[in-house]
Amino acid sequence: HGNLNACRNLSLRKSIEVTLHEHLSQGPYGTKIAQDNDREQPHYLLHGRQHPYESKDDELWTTHARTATWAAIYSWTGHLPKGWLKWNQVIDLEMALKVFGYIVLLEVANPDFYKDESSRMVRLGSMAANAPAHTEETEHKVFARYNYGEVKFMGDFPKGD
């Protein structure tokens, strides 16, 4: 057992990010993901989480599949110690689940999904931490957060994204 320091010597986030990016680019969806360059109407998205995906969840944060950073982060950070005052990067392996996390590749397969963009896309500012409360008006909406400035220093964002 013991501990895993997620940031000392080697970065767990970066290791997962690079592995995922390589797997996706060389896998059966690699060409489609590379060609999916319209950020306003993406068709391939990644989602990372600590537990298996369940479609009944009320909120699903994703990023474009060309950018593995956020999925790599969210797939395992739930194992970090809780609380701001005692935060560190050491994971107690005895308390951790056998599977550290999951990363899901999602495809918007409906060719008409973005036809009436005004009815689907809702743009949120950089300060939005969560999507709005779920109501009938938010049903089937995509909330896109923009201008999240610090993200450019975090990962594998292609030039121009």
Salt bridges, closest charged atoms under 4 A:
GLU17 OE1 - ARG13 NH1 2.33
GLU17 OE2 - LYS14 NZ 3.21
ASP36 OD1 - HIS43 ND1 3.79
ASP36 OD2 - HIS64 NE2 3.25
GLU40 OE1 - ARG123 NH2 2.23
GLU54 OE1 - LYS56 NZ 2.38
ASP57 OD2 - ARG49 NH2 2.38
ASP112 OD1 - LYS115 NZ 3.03
GLU117 OE2 - ARG123 NH2 2.93
GLU139 OE1 - HIS134 NE2 2.94
GLU139 OE2 - HIS140 NE2 3.47
ASP161 OD2 - ARG39 NH2 2.62
ASP161 OD1 - ARG66 NH2 2.79
